[in-house]
Amino acid sequence: MTTANPTANGNGTTLSDRVRGILFRQETILFFILLAGIALMSLFSDVFLTPENLLNQGRLATEIALIALPMTLIIITGGIDLSVGSIAGLTAIMLGVAWDSWGLPLEAAVAVALVIATACGAFNAFFIVKVGLPPLITTLATLALFRGLAEGIAQGRSVRGYPDWFFILGQKDFDFFGLIGVPNQLFLVVISITIIGAALAWTPFGRSLYAIGNNETGARFSGMPVFRNKFIIYSLSGFMAGLAGWVFVSRVSTTRQDMGTGWELTAITAVVVGGTSIFGGSGTIIGTVLGLALIQLMRNGLALAGAKGDATTIVVGLVLIGAVLINTLITDPPAQVKRLFPSRR
């Protein structure tokens, strides 16, 4: 006679197994690393843990967050988008040109800039999905193309003098009962995280992205709309890069042709640090958020501690290497242990 295990569910998984699975998730480990980093950085500056400083870091990280969210979807499918920084820069330039040179109302100029950004993402999608070019090569080429367009249109000129209402999104705060002011753009980030995170976790569309990343051919033969879904995420990446460009112009009060330079690398770093496999098939939005928070707070903490910019870059690089190693070890521990410590016979 056998007795049932009261801690097991219907498929035989015990409570301890479930707890172990949660504790050893990449996101959980990253969360504890983030807490440890916050505790460490707070020792070097009294300003670091103040609500004003933390909210300001959220303001500064908004543009990268908007870019990193669709980048997570793209990397889950096994792709990449290196053109997002250039799209953001082109959006900023077109916003200024449409308002200052074309004479459009500022609201219409913003809409035109976002349409152009989305079209840039669709342009990437066409060559990746329809022509069949590798995402790395395609977006590396369009990185140069879109940046060149921005520089050619701007001709070194910047646009200033926007009306006061334009700065509400990028510079103003929402006053919570007189207690604290929350940057307005953080509400845009929270809404974006909620929508994209829910779509990835709880919809057939999101499940299809994981299937594409694991086996694109198999997903196609299973009847999944592979081409359509990839077209959607690359177009979404362009739109969100445009949104980031708009927020940035609102925050800094001007347009410059070099806006967005290097944003793609920071976004990819946040995604990979957050546990998304660069080979595709796994990843979460919450992981990306934690990864970006870790990077931004590390940079801020090191700056407050008096570290120079090159030292900050080195630390971020070491964190990226460590995150990739942790993710690899968690994904397939036995295989990685054998690779690191091969048996001798």
Buried (B, 14 or more C-beta within 10 A) or exposed (E): EEEEEEEBEEEEEEEEEEEEEEEEBBBBBBBEBBEEBBEEBBEBBEEBBEEEBBBEBBBBBBBBBBBBBBBBBBBBBBBBBBBBBBBBBBBBBBBBBBBBEEEBEBEEBBBBBBBBBBBBBBBBBBBBBEEEBEBEEBBBBBBEBBBEBBBEBBEEBBBEEBEEEBBEBBBBBEEEEEEEBBBBBBEBBEEBBEEBBEBBEEEEBBBBBBBBBBBBEEBBEEEBBBEEBBBBBBBBBBBBBBBBBBBBBBBBBBBBBEBBBEBBEBBBBBBBBBBBBEEBBBBBBBBBBBBBBBBBBBBBBBBBBEBEEEEBEEBBEEBBEEBBEBBBBBBEEEEBEEEEEEEEE
